[in-house]
Amino acid sequence: MMSDAVRAVILGIVEGITEFLPVSSTGHMLLVQRFFGLGEGNFWNSFVVLIQLGAILAIVVLYFAKLWRVALGMFSNPDDRRFVIGVLVAFLPAVVIGLIAGKYIKEFLFNPWVVCFTLIVGGGILMWVDQLELNPHEDDATKFPLLMYLWIGIAQCVAMIPGVSRSGASIVAAMLLGAEKRAAAEFSFFLAIPTMVGAFAYDFYRNRAEMTTDHLGIIAIGFVVSFITAMIVVRSFLNYVTRHGFTFFAWWRVIVGTLGLIALALGK
């Protein structure tokens, strides 16, 4: 029998690796739970949401200087204020859709069949976009047009379907709207902060009865592991996509989704 601490470490690694890559952390978590029996039950379902805060902390640490500058300047600097408004504009569609349809999405779409299909379809879309002859004209994620922020936020809502990938949806939308790959990826990081903090707060409130002092150590382990893993991944990811694009991640999605469908068809 695997100990809870080992489960927390494995899930923390999966979360830290997949959260900011365009491969769907939620989809991978669901498949890991389904095929490897890691973390089934109400507490573990909440655990995988709670440790996302560790991954978010990695973004805050890595971009602390920029975020601090924006926080200090948003009341006096028009550019900083405009960026804050842009993030909020991009975040708003997820709030609206989440409140209206979040319960039904979890009830009907959170299953491994949906995850596998969306992984494959999303991989095909990512491969297609990566091969387009785009003419990017936005190289700074803090200076996108406000309407562009809104469209990215609307695209992010598609990622409420498990397997789509929040970062993947926002990166694809940003690139199609004229962002360079690095700027598109960076904005997906910034947009993740309010989006995932909101998801964390909502899930924690809903499942607070499941959170006992006995669980604090397990949550702390997952939190720290996801934080450290995400720090390493984010640093590497930006340099990689700038040079090589998203083809590797597209194929990863297709392979994982295909293997998952085969396993499900065999009754695994």
C-alpha positions in Angstrom: 0.0 0.0 0.0 1.3 3.4 -0.9 1.6 5.9 1.9 -0.3 9.2 1.8 3.0 11.1 1.9 4.2 9.3 -1.3 0.9 10.0 -3.0 1.3 13.7 -2.1 4.8 13.8 -3.6 3.7 12.1 -6.8 0.7 14.3 -7.3 2.7 17.4 -6.4 5.2 16.5 -9.1 2.5 15.9 -11.7 0.9 19.2 -10.7 4.1 21.2 -10.8 5.1 19.7 -14.2 1.8 20.1 -16.0 0.2 23.2 -14.6 2.0 25.7 -16.8 2.6 23.4 -19.8 -0.1 23.2 -22.5 -0.9 19.6 -21.6 -3.7 20.0 -19.0 -2.9 19.5 -15.3 -6.5 18.6 -14.5 -6.6 16.0 -17.3 -3.3 14.4 -16.1 -4.5 14.4 -12.5 -7.7 12.6 -13.5 -5.8 10.0 -15.5 -3.3 9.5 -12.7 -6.1 9.0 -10.2 -8.0 6.7 -12.6 -5.2 4.4 -13.8 -2.8 4.4 -10.8 -5.3 4.7 -8.0 -3.6 7.8 -6.6 -5.7 10.0 -4.4 -9.3 8.9 -4.9 -12.0 10.3 -2.7 -13.3 13.7 -1.6 -10.2 14.8 0.2 -7.8 13.9 -2.6 -10.1 15.6 -5.1 -9.7 18.8 -3.1 -6.0 18.1 -2.5 -5.3 18.4 -6.3 -6.9 21.8 -6.3 -5.3 23.0 -3.1 -1.7 22.2 -4.2 -2.2 24.4 -7.3 -1.4 27.3 -4.9 2.1 25.9 -4.6 2.5 26.2 -8.4 1.1 29.7 -8.3 3.5 30.7 -5.7 6.3 29.7 -8.1 5.0 32.3 -10.6 4.8 35.0 -7.9 8.4 34.3 -6.9 9.8 34.1 -10.4 8.0 37.3 -11.5 8.1 39.1 -8.1 10.0 42.1 -9.3 7.6 42.7 -12.2 4.5 42.0 -10.2 5.7 44.3 -7.3 6.4 47.1 -9.8 2.9 46.8 -11.2 1.4 46.7 -7.8 3.2 49.9 -6.7 2.5 51.6 -10.0 -1.1 50.7 -10.8 -2.5 53.8 -9.1 0.0 56.2 -10.6 1.3 54.6 -13.8 -1.2 54.3 -16.7 0.6 51.3 -18.3 0.6 49.3 -15.0 -3.0 50.2 -14.3 -4.0 49.1 -17.8 -2.2 45.8 -17.4 -4.1 45.1 -14.1 -7.3 45.9 -15.8 -6.4 43.6 -18.7 -5.8 40.7 -16.3 -9.1 41.3 -14.6 -10.9 41.6 -18.0 -9.3 38.2 -19.0 -10.2 36.7 -15.7 -13.9 37.8 -15.7 -15.2 35.3 -18.3 -13.9 32.4 -16.2 -15.7 33.7 -13.1 -19.0 34.0 -15.0 -18.9 30.6 -16.7 -17.6 29.0 -13.5 -20.4 30.2 -11.4 -23.1 29.4 -14.0 -21.8 26.0 -15.3 -19.0 24.9 -13.1 -21.1 22.4 -11.2 -22.5 20.8 -14.4 -19.1 20.7 -16.0 -17.7 18.7 -13.1 -20.7 16.4 -12.9 -20.8 15.5 -16.6 -17.4 16.1 -18.1 -14.9 15.1 -15.4 -14.2 11.5 -16.6 -11.2 9.9 -18.3 -13.0 9.4 -21.7 -13.5 13.1 -22.1 -9.9 13.8 -20.9 -8.4 11.4 -23.5 -10.4 12.8 -26.4 -9.7 16.4 -25.5 -6.0 15.7 -25.0 -5.8 14.3 -28.6 -7.9 17.1 -30.1 -6.0 19.8 -28.2 -2.7 18.2 -29.4 -3.8 18.5 -33.0 -4.8 22.1 -32.5 -1.6 23.0 -30.8 0.4 21.3 -33.6 -1.6 23.2 -36.3 -1.1 26.6 -34.6 2.6 25.9 -34.1 3.0 25.3 -37.9 1.1 28.4 -39.0 3.0 31.2 -40.6 1.9 33.8 -38.1 3.1 37.4 -38.0 3.3 38.2 -34.3 3.3 41.9 -33.4 2.8 41.8 -29.6 6.0 40.9 -27.7 5.1 42.2 -24.2 2.5 40.4 -22.3 1.8 43.5 -20.2 0.9 45.6 -23.2 -1.7 43.6 -25.1 -4.8 45.5 -26.3 -7.7 45.3 -23.9 -9.9 43.5 -26.4 -7.1 40.9 -26.9 -7.1 40.3 -23.1 -10.8 39.7 -23.2 -10.6 37.2 -26.1 -7.8 35.3 -24.3 -10.0 35.2 -21.2 -13.0 33.8 -23.2 -10.7 31.2 -24.8 -9.5 30.2 -21.3 -13.1 29.2 -20.4 -12.9 26.3 -22.8 -10.3 24.8 -20.5 -13.0 24.1 -17.9 -13.4 21.0 -19.9 -10.8 18.6 -18.4 -8.0 17.8 -20.8 -8.2 21.1 -22.8 -5.5 22.9 -20.7 -5.9 26.4 -19.3 -2.4 27.4 -20.4 -2.8 25.8 -23.8 -6.1 27.6 -24.5 -4.8 31.0 -23.5 -1.5 30.5 -25.3 -3.2 29.4 -28.6 -5.6 32.3 -28.4 -2.8 34.8 -27.7 -0.7 33.5 -30.6 -3.7 33.6 -33.0 -4.3 37.2 -31.9 -0.7 38.3 -32.7 1.4 37.5 -29.6 4.8 36.0 -29.8 5.2 32.6 -28.3 7.1 33.8 -25.2 4.7 36.7 -24.6 1.7 34.3 -25.0 3.2 31.9 -22.5 4.0 34.6 -20.0 0.5 36.0 -20.1 -0.9 32.6 -19.5 1.3 32.6 -16.3 0.0 36.0 -15.2 -3.6 35.0 -15.9 -3.2 31.8 -13.9 -2.7 33.8 -10.7 -6.3 35.1 -10.2 -7.8 32.1 -12.0 -6.2 29.5 -9.8 -6.4 31.5 -6.6 -10.1 31.9 -7.3 -10.5 28.1 -7.9 -8.5 27.4 -4.7 -10.7 29.7 -2.6 -13.9 28.3 -4.0 -12.9 24.7 -3.6 -11.5 25.2 -0.1 -14.7 26.8 1.0 -16.9 24.1 -0.5 -14.9 21.3 0.9 -13.7 22.8 4.2 -15.3 20.0 6.1 -12.9 17.6 4.5 -9.9 19.6 5.7 -8.8 18.5 9.2 -5.5 19.0 11.1 -4.7 15.4 10.1 -4.5 16.5 6.5 -2.3 19.5 7.0 1.0 17.6 6.7 -0.1 15.9 3.5 -1.2 19.2 1.9 2.1 20.8 2.9 4.1 18.1 1.2 2.1 18.4 -2.0 2.3 22.2 -1.8 6.1 22.3 -1.4 6.7 19.7 -4.1 4.4 21.4 -6.6 6.1 24.7 -5.9 9.7 23.4 -6.4 8.7 21.5 -9.5 6.8 24.4 -11.1 9.8 26.7 -10.5 12.0 24.4 -12.5 9.4 23.8 -15.3 8.6 27.5 -15.8 12.2 28.5 -16.1 12.8 25.8 -18.7 9.5 26.1 -20.6 10.0 29.7 -21.7 13.4 29.1 -23.2 12.3 25.9 -24.8 9.2 27.2 -26.6 11.1 30.3 -27.8 13.5 28.0 -29.6 11.5 24.9 -30.5 7.7 25.8 -30.3 5.0 23.5 -29.0 5.4 20.4 -31.2 6.8 18.3 -28.3 3.8 19.1 -26.1 1.3 18.5 -28.9 2.7 15.0 -29.5 2.8 14.4 -25.7 -0.9 15.1 -25.6 -1.7 12.9 -28.5 0.3 10.0 -27.1 -1.1 10.2 -23.6 -4.7 10.6 -24.9 -4.3 7.6 -27.3 -2.8 5.3 -24.6 -5.6 6.4 -22.2 -8.3 5.4 -24.8 -6.6 2.1 -25.4 -6.5 1.4 -21.6 -10.1 2.4 -21.2 -11.2 0.2 -24.1 -9.4 -2.7 -22.5 -11.3 -2.1 -19.3 -8.4 -0.9 -17.3 
